[in-house]
Amino acid sequence: MHFQWDWLCLRVLIISSVTAGMRNKENLDADVEVENFDKQSQEADVDRDKSSIEVVYQTPKPTGEVYFTETFDEGLSGWVLSVTLKEDMDDNVAKYDGRWEVEELKENAMPGDRGLVLKSVAKYHAISAMLTKAFVFDDKPLIVQYEVNFQKGIDCGGAYIKLLSSSNDLNLEYFFDKTPYTIMFGPDKCGEDYKLHFIFRHKNPKTGEYDEKHAERPDVDLKKYYLDKKTHLYTLVLKPDDTFEILIDQIVVSKGSLLENMIPPVNPSKEIEDPTDKKPDDWDERPKIPDPNAVKPDDWDEDEPAKIEDPDAVKPEGWLDDEPQYVPDPNANKPKDWDEEMDGEWEAPQIPNPKCETAPGCGEWVHPMKNNPKYKGKWRAPMIDNPNYQGIWSPRKIPNPDYFEDLHPFKMTTVSAIGLELWSMTSDIYFDNFIICSEKEVADRWAADSWGLKKLVASANEPGMFSQLVTAAEEHPWLWVLYILTLALPIGLSVLFCWPGKKSDEYINFKKPDVSKQITKGEQKEETEELEDNELEEEKENEDTGEDERREMETKRELIKDTKKMRREAPVSEDEGGEDIYDDDEENEVPDESQEGDDRSNKSDSEDERKEADEGMGDRPLKSVRKRRQIPWKSLRNECLTLMKKPVSSNACFKVFKS
């Protein structure tokens, strides 16, 4: 049985372990694809369990061909602040006077690592820089990557960048919201709308005009990236095969095709609705019509009301007809500043009539209303299928005069500058480690030497799992119930299955009596005396205050005395039917059963012989062949019944006799 309990306990523990593992796996699995880290990034993501870690920061260096890099460790060298104004706005509001600073992170900072910080609230900010060399969209991928940290969270504002289009008249001092750009990429949030922009401006090959094409929204919940106050890595990858990928912290959150996953589509439809086409006047779009052959029944009365008075209703007893439902408040007083000429005659406010509280009602009683069984309402003809139904009209299609087909939208306008043109209601937005290149390995190595170190320091300084659980429960108190149930369930199952209430047989040690051990004379006498003492104590404990019970006890004592007396006087006879019992007082005495007259001499001789036998035997076991005194049981039972004065069993008398 215990073996089965062990197996059941083991199964419960295994199931709990598997369940915990499945939960961990579900938490780790995401709905996005995971990019492979560079080896250096993986090496940086170690020693997470340490409470503190010392990281030596060095300004990252690009390991391949790049078009632009910026760490801000040397300040704002090469960056230009905009001095222009936004169009169609008041001059005091349209100024790009938002302040920028180069600072370290407020939390988890590394000495020497600095970034660009947006400092002003509710102001327009604009800053830009030229690329090291322009990026031409031909046969190389475009990779744009940078870091953002919303150090105070974000209420409403953006942290996106713009890759400015090359032109002869590009002047960074006049960079503003209408400056032509090729790509806009990055996070943006206002209210509960969390966005991750990827917009590119596509040139219509027929008209030469530019249209903004927006990537479809990611299916991933982006909320945590805006509120956790951690540094996150945003990456955009554009490939010459007209596909794109958007990554956050090197995890793909969105991907698609420039031809299929942009809104509106890059290529317009081949046909459009004819703007000159109009619906004919006799076009019937009604699928159902009233039956023209239907006739209203003769007994259909449209004048019957929906409700009528209940004629069977009776006014309840105690109804107070003369009492109004509301009466003036007797405790109300006219305000001191009440002017009857200006305010009119003052009247006390109305309150419910207190007399109506105990009555079924007050005022004039009227019959209650009930549904009118004759009511049918206004008659209408039933609906039937329209035999002239022609369907929903739509204009005819014509060839789209503006149709074109751009099979390679990747070939966008050349990029020659990068800029941040932002407005925010939250300050201290941190930007760092910009890189524009064509090789993913270069971007990954750059991230490992910069963002990877930030992630390592932040992970080392994070509170432990217990602290995080307590913090979460403080924000959401209902989590305490979940924690208690989670802990109590496995403990309860373990106690129930692994520690049963009753011990199995193998854990119970039965003390078996030693049958082979023989009883000595001293042990026999001690057991007899102990038995008598115990039974007398039980009788005393069970003694009641009633008179009948006291008499019964006295009767038992007399019976005991008479029994002992009879035992002394009873002759020894082996043929006489009786119970074979020990004589407590003269246990080892062997009298002469045939001569009653020589009882004294035999008694003394027996005592001498007994002493000699006792001295010779010591504590050796008594021989089982020793003669025992035979007691006439029938006489004792009759005497017992006489003394007890009530019918009792032989066992009961024998028990009294033994005591």
N, C-alpha and C positions, 0 to 999 in steps of 0.2 A: 504493500500500500504506500509506504513512504517513497519507494522507487517511482511510483506513478506521480506522486506529488512533485518530486524533483523534476521529472520530465515536463510536467505542466508549467512549473515555475520557469524552467529554461525556455519553453516556447513563448511565454509571456514576455520575457526579457528580449528574446530575439525579435518578436513582432514590434516591440517598442523601439528597438534600435533601427529596424528597417523603416518604420514610420518616420522616425526622426531624420533618417537619411533622405527619405523621399521629400520631406518638407524642406530640408536644406537644399536639395537639388532644385525644387520648384522656385525657391527664393533666388537661386543663382541663375536659373535659366531666364532668359529675356526673349522678347519677341523680335529681337534684332539680331543681326549677324555680328560676330565678334572678329575684329581684325587681329591678326597676329602681331604681337608686340615685337619690337626690335630686341635683340639680345641685351643691349644695354638697358632698355626700359624694364626688362624682366629682372635684371640684377638689381635695379634700384628699388624694386618693390619687394623688399625683404625686411626681416626683423620687425614685423608689425606689432609684436607683443611687447616691445620695449616701451616703457613709459616716456622716455626721452631719448633723443638721438642727436648726435653732433654731425652736421653735414657741412662740408667745406664747399662753398659755392664758387664756381668759376664761370665767367661769361661764356656761353656756348659759342662754338665756332661752326660754321657750315662745313660740311664734308664733301660737297659737290657743287655743281653749277646752280646758282641761285639768281633770282631777279631782284630780290629785296629781302633784307633781314633787319630787324630792329629789336634790341633788348632794353633800351632806355637806361642802361647802366651808366652811360656817359652823358645823360641829359637829353635835351631836345635838339641836339645838333642835326640839322637837315630838315627839321619840321617847320612849317609855316602856319602862323595863325591867320585866320581870315579876318579881314577888316571891312567886309561888305555888309549889305543889309538884305534881309529877305524882301521879296517883292510883295506888293499888295498888302502891306501891313504898316501900322503906325511906327514911326521911326524909333520911339522909345522901346518898343517891343521887338522890332525886327533886327536889332543889333545882335551880332554874334559876339557877345561880351562874356560868355561863360568862361570860367577860369579853369585852366589845366595846371597840374603839378606833377612832378616826378617824385614818387615816394615808394617806401617799402610797404609791404602788406601790413595791415593792422594786427593780424593773427597769423601765426605760423610763418613768420618772416625769416629769411636767411640773410645774414649780413652780406651786404654788397649787391643783393638782388633788388632792383628797383623797377618800377613800371609807371606807365602813364595813368593818371588818376583824374577823372572828371569831378570837379569840386563844387560847382554851383548847382542850385536848385531852381527850376522853373526859368531857365535861361537857355538860349541857343548857343551851342558850341560847334566850332568848325576848326579843324586842323588837318593838314595834309603834308605829304612828302613825295618827292619824285622817286621812281624806281631806279635801281642801279642800272638796269637796261630794260627797255620795253619788251613786253611779252606779246609775241605774234602767234595767233591761233593758226597753226598749220598741222604739223604731224607730232607734236609733243603734248603730253597732258599738262593741264594747269592744276597746281596744288596750292591752295591758300590755307594758311593755318595760323591761329593766334589764340591767346588765353584771355579769359574774362573772369572776373570775380566780383559779384554783387556783394560788397562787403557789408552793406546794410539791408540786404534784400533789395527788392524793387517793387515800387507801387505802379508807376507808369513811366515808361521810358525805353530807349533802345540802346543796344551795344553792338550795332552792326557796322560794317565797313563798306566802303565803295571803292571799286577799282575804276579810276577815271579814264575815260577814253582819250586816246591821243588826238591832239589837234594843234594847229599852229598858234592858236590864240589862247591856249591853256595858261592861265595865270593863277597860281595857288593863293595869292592874296585875295582873290575875288571868288574863292571857292564857296559856293552856297548850294541851296537845295535844287536849283535848276541847272547846275553844272552837269554836262553830259557824262554819264558813266556807262560802263559796259556790264558790270556785275555788282550786285548788292547782296551781301551775305552776312548773317549773324542773328543773334537773338533779339527779340523785341517783345515787350509785354505792356499791356494796359488793362487794368481791372483783372478779370479772370481769363483773359485771352492771352495764352502763351504761344508765341510764334517763333519759328526759326526760318528766317527769310532765305530764299535763294531766288533771286530775280535777275534776269538778263534782258538787255534791250536788244531786240531783233530788228534788223533793217529790212523793210519791205523792198524786194528787188525791183518791183514795178514803180512804186511811188517814191521810194527813197526815204520814207518816214520810218520812225522807230516806234515800236510797240513793246510794252513791258510784258514779259512772260514769267508767270509765277509757278514755281514748283508746287505740286500737291502737298498738302499738310502731312507731316509724319504721323504714323499710327502710334507713336510712343508718347507716353505721358511725360511732358517736359517740365512739369511744375517744380520738381525737386532741384533742377539745375538753377532755378531762379531764387530759391529760398534757403538753400542749405549753407550759403556764405562760404562756399569752397571755390577754389580755382578750377575751372573747367576748360578743356581744350576743344576748340571748334575747328573742324577740318572740312574743306570742300575739295572734291576731286572731280575734275572735268576731263573726259577722255576723248581722243580724236574719233572714236566710234560713236560719238553723240550720246554717250551715257554719262551719268553722274552718280556720285555718292556723297552723302552728308554724314559726318561722324561727330560724335561727342565723346570725349575721353577715349578716342580710338575705337569706339563702338559704332557700327553703322546703324543710324536711326532712320535713314530714308535713302532710297536709290530708285533710279528709273531712267527713262529715255527722254532726251530733249524733244523728240518727235511725238511721244505718246503721253508723257506725264506732266505736261505744262498747261497752264490755264491763262489765257485761251491758247488753243493749239497754235503751233508755229505756222503750219500750212492751213490756209482757209479751205472750206469745202468747195467742191467743183460746181455745185449748183446752189442757187439761192432762191427765195420766194420772189415772185414777180411783184414789185411794189405797185404796179399799175393795175393789177388784177383785183376785181371787186366781186363780192358775193351777189348772185342774182336775187332779185326781189322775191321770186317764187320758190326760192330754195327752202325746203322744209327740213329742219334739223330736229323735229320733235319725234322721239322714238315711241311715245305713247300719246293718245288723244282721248277725250271723252267720247263715249259711245253715242253716236247721233241718234240711234234708234231706241235708246233707253227712255222710259216714261216714269214719272214720279207716281208711286202708288196713291190710290185715292185716300187711304187712311193716314197718309203722312201729313202730320200737322206741324208745320214749321214754327207756329206761334206758341207752342207749349214751352214754358220756362224750364230751365235745368233744375231749379230748386223750388220746392213748395213747402208750405207750413205743415207740420205734423199734426193732424187733427186728433190723434190719440194721446198726445202729450198732456200731462196734468201738472198744474202748478204745485211745486213742492210745499209741504207743510212748513210753516214758519217763515214763509217769504214775506219780507217787510216791504209792502207796496208804498208806504208813505215815507220811507227813509231814502234819501238820495245816496248815490254811490260815493260821492265826494262832498266834503263839508269844509268850510273855512278853518284854517289852523287857529285854534283858540290861543295858542302860545305866541303867535306872530305879533310883532309890534311894528308900527309904521316907522320907517327910518326918520331920523331927525332932520335930514336934509331934504325930505320929501316936500316938493312944492306943488300944491294942488292946482295952481294956476298953470304951471308948466307941465306937470306930470299927470294931471287929472285926479280924479277921486281915487284914493288908495283903497285897495281891497286885499284882504288877507289871502295868502296862497292856499290853494285847495289841497287837502290831504284825504286819503281813503277814510270813509266813514267807519269808525271803530265798532259801531253796532252791527255792521255787515260782516265782520270777521267770524262771528259765531252763527250767523244765519245763512241759509242756502243762497240768499240773494237779496238785493234791494232794488227799489224802483219799480217801474211798471213791468209786469211780467208779460212776455210775448211768447207765442208758440215757437219752438225751435224749428229750423228748416231741415228738410230731408230731400234726398234725390227724387226727382219726378220720374215715376216709372213710365210715363207716356212721352217723355222727352226723346226726340230723335234728331234734333238739330236741323240745319239747313240741308236740303236734299241736293246731292250732286250725282251726276251720271257716272257710272263706273268707267275706268280707263281700259282702253283696248290698244292693240298694236296699230301704229300709224301705217296705213297701206301706202302712203306717199313719202315715207321716210327716206331721205337721201343721204343721211350721214352728216358728220361734222364737216363743214366746208373749210377748205384751206386754199390759199393761193397756189397757183401752178408754179412749177419749178422752171427756172431758166438758167442758162450757163452763167456762172459767176464772172462778171467782167474783170474783177480784181484777183482772180485766182492765179496762184503761183505755187510752185513746189520747190521748196528748199530742202534738199536731201541731206545737207550737212550744216545744220545750224551751229555746230561747234565753231565754225569759222566766223567768229565774232569780230567786233572792232578791236583793234590793237589797244592794249592797256599800257599807260606810261606813268601813272601816279596812283597813290593810295590815299584815301581820306576818310575822316570820321566827321560826319555832320549829324549832330544829335541834339535832342531835347529830352530832359528828364526831370521828374519830380523827386528823385532820390539821388543823393550825392555819393561820392566815394566809389564810383564804378572804376574798377582796376583793369587795365589792358597791358599785355606784355607779350614779348617774344613772337613778333610777326615774322613770317617767312613765306615767300612765294618762290616756288621751284617747280621742276617737272618730274622729279624722281621721288617716289614714295619712301624709299630707304633714307634719302636725305632728310625728309620731313620727320621720319620716325626717330632718326638719330638726334636731330635738333630737339624733339620733344623729350627724349630720354635725358638729355643734358639740362633741360630747363623744367618743363612741367613734371617730369618724372621725379625730380628732387623735391618739388613742392608737394607732390602727392605723398612722397615718403615721409616728409616732416609732418604733414597734416595727419597722416595715419598714426604716426608715433605719438602724437599729442592728443589723439582722440581719447575720450573717456572709455573705460572698460564696458563690457557688455552689461554688467549689472547696473552701472550708472546710467547707461542709455535706456535700459528698461524702466528704471525709476523715473527718469526725466519724461519719458513717454507717458507713464502712468500719471504723473503730475499734470500733464496737459490734457490727458483723457482718463479721468478717474475710473471709467468702466473697465479699463484694462486690468485693474487689480483683481476683479472677479475672474477674468480669463487666466491671470497668473495663478491664482489659488486653485482653480479647477485643473489647470495643467499640472501642477505639482501634486495635488491630492489624488488624482486618478491613478498614476502609476504606483504611488505609495500604497493606496488602498488595494489595488490589485495584487501587489507584491505580498502584503500582509494576508490577504484572503487566500491566495493560492500557495504561497511558500511557507506560511506558518499556520497550519490548521489548528483549530482550538484544542483537539484531543491529540495526545501523543500516540504514536504508533506503538505496536506491541514490543518492538525490539528496544524501545527506550524505557519500557516499564520493567523494573526489576522486582520480580516476585520473590518474596522471602519464603522459601519452602521449608517446612518443618523437617528437622532431622529425625526421621523415623527410627533410625538405628540407635539413636542415643537413648539410653535407658535412664529412668528416673531414680534418683537416690532417695534415701530416707529423708535427708534434710530438705531436698527440693520438694518432695511430696508434702511435707508438713507445711512448708512456706506457702505452697500453692493452695493448700486447703484453708489455711488461715486467711490468706488474701481473698479467696473466694467468699468466705463467710463475711469478712469485713465489707467487701464490695456490695454484697447483696443486702446487708444491713443498712449500708449507706443509701442504696437505692430505695429501700423501703422508707427510710427517714425522709428522703427528698420527695417521694411521692405522697407523703403523709398530708392529709388535708385537715382543715380545721373542723370538719363535720364530726358529729358525735358518732355516726355509724362507722366511719373509717377508723376512729380511735378504738372503738370496740373491736373492730376487725384485727387491728394490730395487737391488741391485748390477747385476743383469741389465738393469733398466730404464735405469740410468745409462749402461751400456755401449751399449745400444741408441740412447740419445739421442746419445752421442758419435759412433757409427758413422753414424747418420742424418745428422747435421750434416756429417760428412765426405763422405758420399755426395752431399749436396746441393751441396757446393762442387765436387765432381768431375763431377757429372752434366751432360751436354751439353744445350744449349737446343734444343728441337725442338717445333714447334707441332703436328706430325703425330703425335707420340708420345702414346699414351694415358696419361694421368695426371691427377692432381688439380691444379687451378689454385689455387695457394696463394702466400702472400707469403713472401719471403726476409727474415728479420728482420735479418740482418747487412748485406745488400746490397740493400736494398729498392728503391732508385731506380736500381740499376745495370742497364744494357741492354747485354749482351755480344753479341759477334758469334757467332752460333750455327753458322756454316759452317766457320770456321777454328779448329781446336783448337790449332794451333801458335802462332798469333798471340794467344794468350789473354792474355799479360802486357801486350802493347802495347795491345790492345783494352781491357784492364782499366784501365790508366792513363788512356787517352783517355776512357774512360767516366767515370772518377772526376773528371777535369777538367770534363767536360761536366756532370756531376751537380752539382758545386760551383757552376758558373756558373748552372745552372738553379735550384739552391736559393737562391742569392743573389738571382736575379731574381724568384723566386716568393715567397720569404719563407714566411709561414704560409698562403699561399693554398691552396685545396683541391687535392688531387692529382687529376690527370686520370685518368678511368677507362679511357682508351685506352692507358695505360702498359703496356708488355710485362712479363709476369711469367715467372718461372722455372718451367719445367715439370719436375715430379718424376716419375720412373717409379714409379708406385704399386705395380705388381706386384712389382718387385724389393724395394721396401721391405717389403712384406707378407711375402714369403718370408724376408727377413732377420729380420723381427720374430718370425716363428714359430720360426726357428732359435734366436734368442737367448732367447726366452721358454721354450722347451722344453715348451710345452703349447699345445693348440689355443685360439686366441683369435679373436674377431671382427675384421673389418676396421676397425670403428669404434674398438675398443680400441687397435689398433695406430696408427690415425690420431691418437688422443688422445695416445698416448705420443710420436708423432712431433711433434705440435704443441708439446708441452711442451719 
